[in-house]
């Protein structure tokens, strides 16, 4: 089985590998095609992360896994790690059981590291529920994807401001979501999204004119696939333009692919816009129906 390698772990200035982090939750999955269906041939979980039993939502053979965090939220000092390996031809839809909630984290913040290795002909759709950041939250998300040029990646994020005592949104301190995609060890996509007021005890948060255009929710959709061209980018732009109350755009990448950024005032409207683009791609490329991830 040939899969791309994730870049080596960071080292200190002296060239010594850093000590491995201690994680509150860890999850590893390796997926391979077997007899017309994708199956997990290796599964490991420890601490506050695990997956529910595999689901097959249609006849395509794509496997769906739902990630569960029994703890219910990310707290100060929490570190989580998710790792995926997709063999040639493997197809995985990964989602979460519920929203990821980040509560007040006044000291070290909370961190999630997500790595995936996608072999030729594999397909990963990672469509988690929204990230909700509450008053005083600090959160860092590091996503690293090493993929073959003939693999397919669909990756979504929706950021939602949590409740605050005075009703002012954006009372979280700082959110940083960094996504890096490599092919053959060469970076082809780097997206670094940073949001926050810098001081969760401020009176105004970061809402206001000129800041996210006065919107409260941010959605991102990253698609890297050899089938993406001008037609797919134009179709994504048309989907966004048809939705009232949203501000967004779609940009072609240096490699076949596109990234969408959407601003809105609710999780439902932002998520619906991203999923509409995902559904169009699924219908055109695999003949699958739209994503239906009802969890209650």
C-alpha positions as CSV (number, residue, x, y, z in Angstrom):
1,X,0.0,0.0,0.0
2,X,1.5,3.3,-1.1
3,X,0.4,6.4,0.7
4,X,2.0,9.9,0.9
5,X,4.0,10.7,4.0
6,X,3.1,13.4,6.5
7,X,6.0,15.9,7.0
8,X,8.2,15.0,10.0
9,X,7.4,16.2,13.5
10,X,8.9,19.6,14.5
11,X,12.4,19.7,16.1
12,X,14.0,22.0,18.5
13,X,16.7,24.5,17.5
14,X,19.3,21.9,18.5
15,X,17.8,19.4,16.0
16,X,16.3,17.2,18.7
17,X,12.8,15.9,18.1
18,X,10.3,17.5,20.5
19,X,8.8,15.3,23.2
20,X,5.5,13.7,22.1
21,X,2.4,15.6,23.3
22,X,0.1,14.1,25.9
23,X,-3.4,14.0,24.4
24,X,-6.7,13.9,26.1
25,X,-8.1,12.0,23.2
26,X,-6.5,10.1,20.2
27,X,-8.0,8.4,17.2
28,X,-6.5,6.6,14.3
29,X,-8.2,5.0,11.3
30,X,-6.8,3.1,8.3
31,X,-9.4,2.5,5.5
32,X,-9.0,0.1,2.6
33,X,-11.4,-1.1,-0.1
34,X,-12.6,-4.7,0.4
35,X,-15.1,-6.5,-1.9
36,X,-16.7,-3.4,-3.2
37,X,-16.8,-1.5,0.1
38,X,-14.4,0.6,2.1
39,X,-13.6,-0.8,5.5
40,X,-11.5,0.1,8.5
41,X,-8.6,-2.4,8.7
42,X,-7.0,-0.6,11.6
43,X,-8.7,1.4,14.4
44,X,-7.2,2.8,17.5
45,X,-8.7,5.2,20.1
46,X,-7.6,6.3,23.5
47,X,-9.1,8.8,26.0
48,X,-12.0,11.1,25.0
49,X,-12.2,10.2,21.3
50,X,-13.8,7.3,19.6
51,X,-16.0,6.4,16.6
52,X,-19.4,4.8,16.3
53,X,-20.0,1.7,14.2
54,X,-19.4,2.1,10.4
55,X,-22.4,3.2,8.3
56,X,-23.0,2.8,4.6
57,X,-25.5,5.5,3.6
58,X,-25.9,4.4,0.0
59,X,-24.8,1.6,-2.4
60,X,-21.5,3.4,-3.4
61,X,-19.4,1.5,-0.9
62,X,-18.2,4.7,0.8
63,X,-17.9,4.1,4.5
64,X,-19.1,6.8,7.0
65,X,-17.7,7.1,10.5
66,X,-18.9,9.5,13.2
67,X,-16.4,10.8,15.7
68,X,-17.6,11.0,19.3
69,X,-16.2,13.0,22.2
70,X,-17.9,11.7,25.4
71,X,-16.5,14.7,27.3
72,X,-18.8,17.0,25.4
73,X,-16.4,20.0,25.1
74,X,-12.8,21.1,24.8
75,X,-11.4,22.6,28.0
76,X,-8.2,24.5,29.0
77,X,-5.1,22.5,28.3
78,X,-6.9,19.8,26.2
79,X,-5.0,18.3,23.3
80,X,-6.7,16.1,20.7
81,X,-5.2,14.1,17.8
82,X,-6.9,12.5,14.8
83,X,-5.0,10.5,12.2
84,X,-6.4,9.0,9.0
85,X,-4.8,6.8,6.3
86,X,-6.7,6.0,3.1
87,X,-5.4,3.2,0.9
88,X,-5.7,3.4,-2.9
89,X,-9.4,3.4,-3.8
90,X,-10.6,3.8,-0.3
91,X,-13.6,6.2,0.3
92,X,-14.4,7.8,3.7
93,X,-17.0,10.3,4.9
94,X,-16.0,11.5,8.3
95,X,-18.2,13.6,10.5
96,X,-18.8,14.4,14.2
97,X,-21.7,13.4,16.4
98,X,-22.3,17.0,17.5
99,X,-20.7,20.5,17.6
100,X,-17.2,20.9,18.9
101,X,-17.6,23.3,21.9
102,X,-14.6,25.3,23.2
103,X,-15.2,26.8,26.6
104,X,-13.2,29.4,28.5
105,X,-9.5,28.5,28.2
106,X,-7.6,31.2,30.1
107,X,-4.2,29.6,30.3
108,X,-2.9,27.3,27.6
109,X,-6.0,27.0,25.3
110,X,-7.2,23.9,23.5
111,X,-5.6,22.2,20.5
112,X,-6.7,19.7,17.8
113,X,-4.3,18.1,15.4
114,X,-5.7,16.4,12.3
115,X,-3.5,14.5,9.9
116,X,-4.5,12.5,6.8
117,X,-2.6,10.5,4.2
118,X,-4.6,10.0,0.9
119,X,-3.3,7.4,-1.6
120,X,-4.1,7.5,-5.4
121,X,-7.7,7.1,-6.1
122,X,-8.8,7.6,-2.5
123,X,-11.5,10.0,-1.4
124,X,-12.0,11.8,1.9
125,X,-15.0,14.0,2.8
126,X,-14.5,15.5,6.2
127,X,-17.7,17.3,7.2
128,X,-17.7,18.0,10.9
129,X,-20.5,19.8,12.8
130,X,-19.7,23.5,13.7
131,X,-17.1,24.7,16.0
132,X,-18.6,26.8,18.8
133,X,-16.2,29.1,20.6
134,X,-17.5,30.6,23.9
135,X,-16.5,33.6,25.9
136,X,-12.7,33.6,26.7
137,X,-12.0,30.6,24.4
138,X,-8.6,30.1,22.8
139,X,-8.3,27.3,20.3
140,X,-5.8,26.1,17.7
141,X,-6.6,23.6,14.9
142,X,-3.7,22.2,12.9
143,X,-4.8,20.2,9.8
144,X,-2.1,18.5,7.6
145,X,-3.1,16.5,4.5
146,X,-0.5,14.6,2.5
147,X,-2.2,13.4,-0.7
148,X,-1.5,11.9,-4.1
149,X,-2.4,14.1,-7.0
150,X,-5.0,11.6,-8.0
151,X,-6.8,11.6,-4.6
152,X,-9.8,13.6,-3.7
153,X,-10.2,15.8,-0.7
154,X,-13.3,17.7,0.6
155,X,-12.8,19.5,3.9
156,X,-15.3,21.8,5.6
157,X,-15.3,24.1,8.7
158,X,-18.0,26.3,10.2
159,X,-17.2,28.6,13.1
160,X,-20.0,29.8,15.4
161,X,-19.7,32.3,18.3
162,X,-21.0,30.9,21.5
163,X,-23.4,32.5,24.1
164,X,-22.0,35.3,26.2
165,X,-23.5,36.9,29.3
166,X,-24.2,40.3,27.7
167,X,-25.3,38.9,24.4
168,X,-22.3,40.4,22.4
169,X,-20.9,37.8,19.9
170,X,-17.2,37.1,19.3
171,X,-16.3,37.1,23.0
172,X,-13.7,34.3,22.3
173,X,-10.1,35.4,22.7
174,X,-8.4,33.7,19.7
175,X,-9.1,31.0,17.1
176,X,-6.5,29.8,14.7
177,X,-7.3,27.2,12.0
178,X,-4.3,26.3,9.9
179,X,-4.7,23.8,7.0
180,X,-1.8,22.6,4.9
181,X,-1.9,20.2,1.9
182,X,1.1,18.6,0.4
183,X,1.7,16.5,-2.7
184,X,5.0,14.7,-3.0
185,X,6.2,16.6,0.1
186,X,5.6,19.9,-1.7
187,X,3.1,22.4,-0.2
188,X,0.3,23.1,-2.6
189,X,-2.3,24.7,-0.3
190,X,-1.8,26.7,3.0
191,X,-4.8,28.3,4.6
192,X,-4.3,30.2,7.9
193,X,-7.5,31.6,9.4
194,X,-7.2,33.7,12.6
195,X,-10.2,35.2,14.4
196,X,-10.6,36.9,17.8
197,X,-10.5,40.0,19.9
198,X,-7.3,39.2,21.6
199,X,-9.0,39.9,25.0
200,X,-12.1,37.9,25.9
201,X,-12.8,40.4,28.7
202,X,-13.3,43.3,26.3
203,X,-16.7,44.9,25.9
204,X,-17.2,44.8,22.2
205,X,-15.7,41.5,21.1
206,X,-14.8,41.7,17.4
207,X,-18.2,42.3,15.9
208,X,-18.8,45.5,14.1
209,X,-18.4,47.3,10.8
210,X,-15.4,46.1,8.8
211,X,-15.0,43.0,10.9
212,X,-16.4,40.0,9.0
213,X,-18.6,42.5,7.2
214,X,-20.8,42.6,10.4
215,X,-21.5,38.8,10.1
216,X,-21.2,36.4,12.9
217,X,-20.4,33.0,11.3
218,X,-17.6,31.9,9.1
219,X,-17.6,28.8,6.8
220,X,-14.7,27.3,4.7
221,X,-14.8,24.6,2.1
222,X,-11.6,23.2,0.6
223,X,-11.8,20.9,-2.4
224,X,-8.6,19.4,-3.9
225,X,-9.4,17.0,-6.8
226,X,-8.1,16.5,-10.3
227,X,-11.6,17.0,-11.7
228,X,-12.0,20.6,-10.4
229,X,-11.8,23.2,-13.2
230,X,-13.3,26.5,-14.1
231,X,-16.7,24.9,-14.5
232,X,-16.8,23.7,-10.9
233,X,-15.5,27.0,-9.5
234,X,-18.2,29.0,-11.5
235,X,-20.9,26.6,-10.3
236,X,-19.8,27.2,-6.7
237,X,-19.9,30.9,-7.1
238,X,-23.4,30.7,-8.6
239,X,-24.5,28.6,-5.5
240,X,-23.2,31.3,-3.2
241,X,-24.7,34.2,-5.2
242,X,-28.2,32.6,-5.1
243,X,-28.3,32.6,-1.3
244,X,-29.6,35.8,0.3
245,X,-27.9,37.2,3.4
246,X,-24.6,35.5,2.7
247,X,-21.2,37.0,1.6
248,X,-18.8,34.6,0.0
249,X,-16.5,33.7,-2.8
250,X,-14.8,30.8,-4.5
251,X,-11.2,30.8,-5.6
252,X,-9.3,28.4,-7.8
253,X,-6.1,26.9,-6.4
254,X,-2.7,26.5,-8.0
255,X,-3.5,22.8,-8.2
256,X,-6.9,21.5,-9.4
257,X,-9.1,22.5,-6.6
258,X,-10.9,25.5,-5.0
259,X,-11.5,27.1,-1.7
260,X,-14.8,28.8,-0.5
261,X,-15.1,31.3,2.3
262,X,-18.6,32.2,3.4
263,X,-19.9,34.8,6.0
264,X,-23.4,34.6,7.4
265,X,-25.5,35.0,10.5
266,X,-26.4,31.5,11.4
267,X,-24.9,28.0,11.4
268,X,-27.7,26.7,9.3
269,X,-27.4,29.1,6.4
270,X,-23.6,28.9,6.2
271,X,-23.6,25.1,6.4
272,X,-26.3,24.8,3.8
273,X,-24.3,26.9,1.3
274,X,-21.2,24.7,1.8
275,X,-23.2,21.4,1.5
276,X,-24.9,22.6,-1.6
277,X,-21.6,22.8,-3.3
278,X,-20.5,19.4,-1.9
279,X,-23.8,17.9,-3.2
280,X,-23.3,19.3,-6.7
281,X,-19.8,17.7,-6.8
282,X,-21.1,14.3,-5.5
283,X,-23.9,14.3,-8.1
284,X,-21.5,15.1,-10.9
285,X,-18.6,12.9,-9.9
286,X,-20.0,9.8,-8.2
287,X,-23.8,9.9,-8.8
288,X,-24.4,9.9,-5.1
289,X,-27.3,11.7,-3.5
290,X,-26.8,14.8,-1.3
291,X,-25.1,14.4,2.1
292,X,-27.7,13.5,4.8
293,X,-26.1,13.5,8.2
294,X,-29.2,13.7,10.5
295,X,-27.9,12.7,13.9
296,X,-31.0,13.0,16.1
